């Protein structure tokens, strides 16, 4: 229970691709206990046994939605484990979500209240907000009814626990605290007090308590929490896969704007329409991007006033007439309004270099441009990229959806010394380069490849680095290839291409001489 943290179009989507997140919360990582091990050690007061879960990613990645669903997922984890005490405790789990955003935004009053700001939100969500369709009193008015400065979080938790569990000590209280970045912006000290309060209640407490902090500004919050001496359990939020997005689309069913019909897609269309599938891949699994895409697509469906067929086969054919390119242009506009691409474009060169070349980075690695520096952690907080654990401790792959790359490229400078001039050919969705133009393709591909290696700081590369994925014999020469500086690279095309004017035979023994207009044909290399 607690405030509905997500009320946007995406709140109707089925929750997918959160197995890694809940597994990390339940099982933890090496050196950071998850909920199950914390439960086993619940009577022990060593804070090292009770790390605080932190869900910190960029906006629109699904943090708040995860908090809304976490209680049920923890119950499922408990039911599948071999600890009967944990099964019993989580069969009666109480989940409450509070936030320093939405209808109860962080204020100067919260700075003064400290941990009481969490306590009063906890009481409001449990006793007022969730017990009626519409609260008769707003949060601020409720908080101002009495002097709550002396309210301790432990007291508020005792009151809620006693009411819900009727005096029993067996159970679990999960408290999601969303938008902690809003409070941190006003006062890091106030947030530090809250961290100490929830951390203290996590240790040696027979009333099992699972706090989860969530927010977008990960770096400063992590640093502040580590200063409090409490360990962190960082929870991953991976991107959705194409299959996840297909499952979401095939299950969508919403009312039209006028409420006179149901708008839906068919699984056949979502799974097999090639242009639709390419757009899904372009969005790249970022939850907010997926939300925008389906919202704009169904809006386009709603604007068609003709009667839509109910039969799946006929509906699939009707959906073919929706202008998908117009939809994706609207998605692009929504993303530009939402994320600060222009602000971070100077840092995009090393980011995209590591993303395209699959070079793992550390989360605290710094990118320096001129006199300004920024960490990958901060860029993730801004929603510019996502970080996927490599498997090795503290190493991550940089993941940037294609549409994000396009928007960064559009905002970037195309100066004669910038590597962008070699990259945009492959990033521009309106580009016409194709595999059939093999000479042009090879030139532009090698310009891209060499400029990427140069941007990664390489001055030489071995064959494995130059041709990743290729197989080499044991007697293959081991030598280094010189990598030119991208600022000194130039790209030229051959004036004469073979064959220039000679006739050739295709596979069907037909003569061709107009080769410049037929680059996408495959020709047999023979003369007449």
Secondary structure, DSSP 8 states (H G I E B T S, - for coil): -B-----SGGGGS---S-HHHHHHHHHEETTEE-HHHHHHTTT---GGGS-EEEEE--TTSSHHHHHHHHHHHHHHHHHTSS-HHHHHHHTTEEEEEEESSGGG---HHHHHHTTHHHHHHHHHHHHTGGGSSS-SS-HHHHHTTS--TT--HHHHHHHHHHHHHTT-S--EEEEEEE-HHHHHHH-HHHHHHHHHHHHHHHSS-SSEEEEEEEES-HHHHHHHHHHTT--EEE-------HHHHHHHHHH-EEE-TTSSSEEE--HHHHHH-HHHHHHHHHHTT-HHHHHHHHHHHHHHHHH--S---SSHHHHHHHHTTS-HHHHHHHHHHHHHHHS-HHHHGGGHHHHHHHHHHT--EETT-EEEETTEEEEHHHHHHTTS-EEEE-SSTTEEEEE--HHHHHHHHHHS---TTSTHHHHHHHH-TT----TTSHHHHHHHHHHHHHHHHHHTT-SEE-HHHHTTT----TT-----EE---GGG------SS-SSSS--EEETTS-EE--GGG-TTS-EEEEE-
